Amino acid sequence: MGSTDRVRKKTEQRARRKASAFVIAIGGISGAGKSVVVEKVAGMLGEAATFNYDHYPNEIPPDPYRWLKEGMDLNLIKTPQFTADLHALKHGEAVRPPNGGLVVHPAPFIAVEEPFARAREEVSGLIDLAVYIDVPFEIALARKWLREFSARAESLEERGEFSYESFAGFIYEEMFLYLLTRRDEYVSWHYQALKNCDLVLDGMKSVDALAEEVVEAARRESGVAVRGTDRRQRIALTADSSVGDILKSRPDAREVFARNAGIPVGESELAMATHMTLRQVAGFLGFGRDVTDALLNELNED
């Protein structure tokens, strides 16, 4: 290829980049904190859309156990509608995820929760920056179980079916399945995703620190101006809100916690408690109802 052809090709590539959104895929195993980081990154970028893998159906091999034993090729996970909608969104079309409800509008940046980063060939060509949150397996597992055990208990209570036996049975089943296959699935997922990403984040850092690393990489790689509005999601916070939701809504959450609790609160402590509810945190730290109410009042202030 001559020098003229190379210049023309680079010019065409730059033109295509300007004509489409810059897609940031954020991956990690269950409990890594992907959702919180995606939202924080979108807020810091300003003009950014968020797009979620979990809002779409997927197709996996019919025999998951055999799939795992044969190496768990992540390319066998098929998400045709997710891929088609991400392509459309990247090229300026609004989309409505089937399991998410709200329309996602195009923007210069798209922060995507794609658990496997760039490991799946089906979507790899649509991703401009692949990020992976590397978190110790036991931390991810604790976060995941805190979230799922709490949700199951609430579901059983709402149906009037809660009992020690039913809840203990659920916990036993989850632990048994984790030891039987799920840990091996996470290990395979983890190493495949690590090999196919541009940026690896230390998942023990605070959400703010993780998001700042992603935004800096996006600014550097995209060449698109980052406006940095650090938008806040204004949602009504309750005792059942997760620490993750609180961090999304209030960038100053650590200071608010420390002020009302009367004790120092570290960024790493909040990061590890992402999937805990405020009620669980309050119970663990021995907060009274008055402290919890005062904390919620300040968190919900404009």
C-alpha positions as CSV (number, residue, x, y, z in Angstrom):
1,M,0.0,0.0,0.0
2,G,1.4,3.4,-1.0
3,S,1.7,6.4,1.2
4,T,-1.3,8.1,-0.5
5,D,-3.4,5.0,0.2
6,R,-2.4,4.9,3.8
7,V,-3.2,8.6,4.3
8,R,-6.6,8.0,2.6
9,K,-7.3,5.0,4.8
10,K,-6.5,6.9,8.0
11,T,-8.7,9.8,6.9
12,E,-11.6,7.4,6.2
13,Q,-11.1,5.8,9.7
14,R,-11.2,9.2,11.4
15,A,-14.3,10.1,9.5
16,R,-16.1,6.9,10.5
17,R,-15.1,7.5,14.1
18,K,-16.6,11.0,14.1
19,A,-19.8,9.6,12.5
20,S,-20.4,7.1,15.2
21,A,-20.5,7.1,19.0
22,F,-17.5,6.0,21.1
23,V,-18.4,2.7,22.8
24,I,-16.9,1.9,26.2
25,A,-17.6,-1.7,27.4
26,I,-17.2,-2.4,31.1
27,G,-16.9,-6.0,32.1
28,G,-16.4,-8.1,35.2
29,I,-17.8,-11.2,36.9
30,S,-21.0,-11.0,38.9
31,G,-20.4,-8.7,41.9
32,A,-17.6,-6.7,40.3
33,G,-19.6,-3.5,40.5
34,K,-20.1,-3.0,36.7
35,S,-23.5,-1.3,37.0
36,V,-22.3,1.4,39.4
37,V,-19.2,2.1,37.4
38,V,-21.2,2.3,34.1
39,E,-23.5,4.9,35.6
40,K,-20.7,6.9,37.2
41,V,-18.7,6.9,34.0
42,A,-21.7,8.1,32.0
43,G,-22.3,10.9,34.5
44,M,-18.7,12.1,34.4
45,L,-18.6,12.0,30.6
46,G,-21.7,14.2,30.4
47,E,-23.2,13.5,27.0
48,A,-23.3,9.7,27.4
49,A,-25.9,6.9,27.1
50,T,-25.9,3.7,29.2
51,F,-26.6,0.3,27.7
52,N,-27.1,-2.9,29.7
53,Y,-26.4,-6.5,28.7
54,D,-28.9,-7.7,31.3
55,H,-31.8,-5.9,29.6
56,Y,-31.5,-8.4,26.7
57,P,-32.2,-12.1,26.3
58,N,-29.2,-14.3,25.6
59,E,-28.7,-17.8,24.1
60,I,-26.2,-20.2,25.7
61,P,-25.3,-23.8,24.7
62,P,-28.0,-26.4,25.7
63,D,-25.6,-28.4,27.9
64,P,-23.9,-25.8,30.2
65,Y,-21.9,-28.5,32.0
66,R,-20.4,-29.8,28.8
67,W,-19.8,-26.3,27.6
68,L,-17.8,-25.5,30.8
69,K,-15.8,-28.7,30.5
70,E,-14.9,-27.9,26.9
71,G,-13.5,-24.5,27.9
72,M,-16.6,-22.4,28.0
73,D,-16.0,-20.5,24.8
74,L,-17.7,-17.1,25.4
75,N,-18.4,-16.8,21.6
76,L,-21.1,-19.4,22.1
77,I,-23.1,-16.8,24.1
78,K,-25.4,-15.3,21.4
79,T,-27.2,-11.9,21.9
80,P,-28.5,-11.0,18.5
81,Q,-30.9,-8.2,19.6
82,F,-28.3,-6.7,22.0
83,T,-25.8,-6.6,19.2
84,A,-28.2,-5.2,16.7
85,D,-29.4,-2.5,19.1
86,L,-25.8,-1.5,20.1
87,H,-25.0,-1.2,16.4
88,A,-28.0,1.0,15.9
89,L,-27.3,3.1,18.9
90,K,-23.6,3.5,18.0
91,H,-24.8,4.9,14.6
92,G,-27.3,7.4,15.9
93,E,-30.6,5.5,16.3
94,A,-32.6,5.3,19.5
95,V,-33.4,1.8,20.9
96,R,-35.7,0.3,23.5
97,P,-34.3,-2.7,25.4
98,P,-36.9,-5.4,25.7
99,N,-36.2,-6.0,29.4
100,G,-35.3,-2.5,30.4
101,G,-38.3,-0.4,29.4
102,L,-36.8,3.0,28.8
103,V,-35.7,4.2,25.4
104,V,-31.9,4.7,25.1
105,H,-31.1,7.8,23.0
106,P,-27.9,8.2,21.0
107,A,-25.0,10.2,22.4
108,P,-21.3,10.8,21.7
109,F,-20.3,8.2,24.3
110,I,-22.1,4.9,25.1
111,A,-21.1,3.2,28.4
112,V,-22.1,-0.5,28.0
113,E,-22.4,-3.1,30.7
114,E,-20.9,-6.0,28.8
115,P,-19.8,-8.6,31.3
116,F,-17.2,-10.2,29.0
117,A,-15.6,-6.9,27.8
118,R,-14.3,-7.6,24.3
119,A,-14.1,-11.4,24.6
120,R,-17.2,-12.1,22.4
121,E,-16.5,-11.7,18.7
122,E,-20.2,-10.9,18.1
123,V,-19.8,-7.5,19.7
124,S,-16.1,-6.9,19.7
125,G,-16.2,-4.9,16.5
126,L,-18.6,-2.4,18.1
127,I,-16.4,-1.7,21.1
128,D,-13.8,1.1,21.1
129,L,-12.6,0.8,24.6
130,A,-12.8,-2.5,26.5
131,V,-12.5,-2.2,30.3
132,Y,-12.4,-5.1,32.9
133,I,-13.0,-4.7,36.6
134,D,-10.7,-7.1,38.4
135,V,-12.0,-7.9,41.8
136,P,-11.1,-10.8,44.2
137,F,-13.5,-13.7,43.8
138,E,-14.5,-13.8,47.4
139,I,-15.4,-10.1,47.4
140,A,-17.4,-10.4,44.3
141,L,-19.2,-13.5,45.7
142,A,-20.0,-11.7,49.0
143,R,-21.5,-8.8,47.1
144,K,-23.5,-11.0,44.9
145,W,-24.9,-13.1,47.7
146,L,-25.7,-10.0,49.8
147,R,-27.8,-8.7,46.9
148,E,-29.4,-12.0,46.0
149,F,-30.1,-13.3,49.5
150,S,-31.8,-10.0,50.4
151,A,-33.9,-10.0,47.3
152,R,-35.0,-13.6,47.9
153,A,-35.9,-12.9,51.5
154,E,-38.0,-9.9,50.4
155,S,-39.7,-12.0,47.7
156,L,-40.6,-14.8,50.1
157,E,-41.9,-12.3,52.6
158,E,-44.1,-10.6,50.0
159,R,-45.7,-13.9,49.1
160,G,-46.1,-14.9,52.7
161,E,-43.8,-17.9,52.2
162,F,-40.8,-16.9,54.2
163,S,-39.6,-19.4,56.7
164,Y,-36.2,-20.4,58.1
165,E,-36.3,-23.7,56.1
166,S,-37.1,-22.1,52.8
167,F,-34.5,-19.4,53.1
168,A,-31.8,-21.8,54.4
169,G,-32.6,-24.1,51.5
170,F,-32.0,-21.3,49.0
171,I,-28.7,-20.4,50.6
172,Y,-27.6,-24.1,50.6
173,E,-28.5,-24.5,47.0
174,E,-26.7,-21.3,45.9
175,M,-23.5,-22.3,47.8
176,F,-23.7,-25.9,46.4
177,L,-24.0,-24.6,42.8
178,Y,-21.2,-22.2,43.3
179,L,-18.9,-25.0,44.4
180,L,-20.1,-27.4,41.8
181,T,-19.8,-25.2,38.6
182,R,-20.2,-21.5,39.1
183,R,-16.8,-20.8,40.4
184,D,-15.2,-22.6,37.5
185,E,-17.5,-20.6,35.2
186,Y,-16.3,-17.3,36.8
187,V,-12.6,-18.3,36.5
188,S,-13.0,-19.1,32.8
189,W,-15.0,-15.9,32.2
190,H,-12.4,-13.9,34.1
191,Y,-9.4,-15.0,32.2
192,Q,-11.0,-14.9,28.8
193,A,-12.1,-11.3,29.4
194,L,-8.8,-10.3,30.8
195,K,-7.1,-11.3,27.5
196,N,-9.4,-9.2,25.4
197,C,-9.5,-5.8,27.1
198,D,-7.7,-2.5,26.8
199,L,-7.8,-1.4,30.5
200,V,-7.8,-3.5,33.7
201,L,-9.2,-1.8,36.8
202,D,-8.4,-2.7,40.4
203,G,-11.9,-3.4,41.7
204,M,-10.9,-2.7,45.3
205,K,-10.6,1.0,44.5
206,S,-13.5,3.4,45.0
207,V,-16.2,3.9,42.3
208,D,-15.0,7.5,41.8
209,A,-11.4,6.3,41.2
210,L,-12.5,3.5,38.8
211,A,-14.7,5.9,36.8
212,E,-11.9,8.5,36.6
213,E,-9.5,5.9,35.1
214,V,-12.2,5.0,32.5
215,V,-13.0,8.6,31.6
216,E,-9.3,9.5,31.2
217,A,-8.8,6.5,28.8
218,A,-11.9,7.4,26.9
219,R,-10.7,11.0,26.5
220,R,-7.3,9.9,25.4
221,E,-8.6,7.2,22.9
222,S,-11.6,8.9,21.5
223,G,-10.3,12.4,20.8
224,V,-13.8,13.6,21.8
225,A,-14.1,16.4,24.3
226,V,-15.2,15.3,27.7
227,R,-17.6,17.8,29.3
228,G,-17.5,16.2,32.7
229,T,-20.9,17.1,34.1
230,D,-20.8,14.4,36.8
231,R,-24.6,14.2,36.6
232,R,-26.5,12.7,39.6
233,Q,-29.3,10.3,39.3
234,R,-32.0,11.9,41.4
235,I,-33.8,9.0,43.0
236,A,-35.7,8.8,46.3
237,L,-33.3,6.9,48.6
238,T,-34.7,4.6,51.3
239,A,-33.3,2.2,53.9
240,D,-33.6,-0.5,51.2
241,S,-31.5,1.4,48.7
242,S,-28.2,-0.2,47.9
243,V,-24.9,1.6,48.7
244,G,-24.4,1.4,44.9
245,D,-27.6,3.4,44.3
246,I,-26.6,5.9,46.9
247,L,-23.2,6.4,45.3
248,K,-24.9,6.9,41.9
249,S,-27.2,9.6,43.4
250,R,-24.7,11.4,45.7
251,P,-21.1,11.9,44.7
252,D,-20.5,13.1,48.3
253,A,-22.0,10.0,49.9
254,R,-18.8,9.1,51.8
255,E,-18.8,12.5,53.6
256,V,-22.5,12.2,54.4
257,F,-22.0,8.7,55.9
258,A,-19.0,9.9,57.9
259,R,-20.8,13.0,59.2
260,N,-23.9,11.1,60.4
261,A,-22.2,8.0,61.7
262,G,-19.5,9.9,63.6
263,I,-16.8,7.6,62.3
264,P,-14.4,7.8,59.4
265,V,-15.6,6.0,56.2
266,G,-13.0,4.9,53.7
267,E,-13.6,4.7,49.9
268,S,-12.6,1.1,49.9
269,E,-15.2,0.3,52.6
270,L,-17.9,1.8,50.5
271,A,-16.7,0.0,47.4
272,M,-16.9,-3.3,49.1
273,A,-20.4,-2.6,50.4
274,T,-21.8,-1.7,46.9
275,H,-24.4,-4.4,47.0
276,M,-25.5,-4.0,50.6
277,T,-28.6,-2.0,51.5
278,L,-28.5,1.0,53.8
279,R,-30.6,-1.1,56.3
280,Q,-27.9,-3.9,56.2
281,V,-25.1,-1.4,56.7
282,A,-26.9,0.3,59.6
283,G,-27.5,-3.1,61.3
284,F,-23.9,-4.1,60.8
285,L,-22.6,-0.8,62.3
286,G,-25.2,-0.6,65.0
287,F,-26.8,2.6,63.8
288,G,-30.0,3.5,65.6
289,R,-33.2,4.6,63.8
290,D,-32.4,8.2,64.5
291,V,-29.0,7.9,62.7
292,T,-30.5,6.1,59.7
293,D,-33.3,8.7,59.4
294,A,-30.8,11.6,59.6
295,L,-28.6,10.0,57.0
296,L,-31.5,9.5,54.6
297,N,-32.7,13.0,55.1
298,E,-29.4,14.5,54.1
299,L,-28.9,12.1,51.2
300,N,-32.3,13.1,49.8
301,E,-31.6,16.8,50.1
302,D,-31.1,18.7,46.8
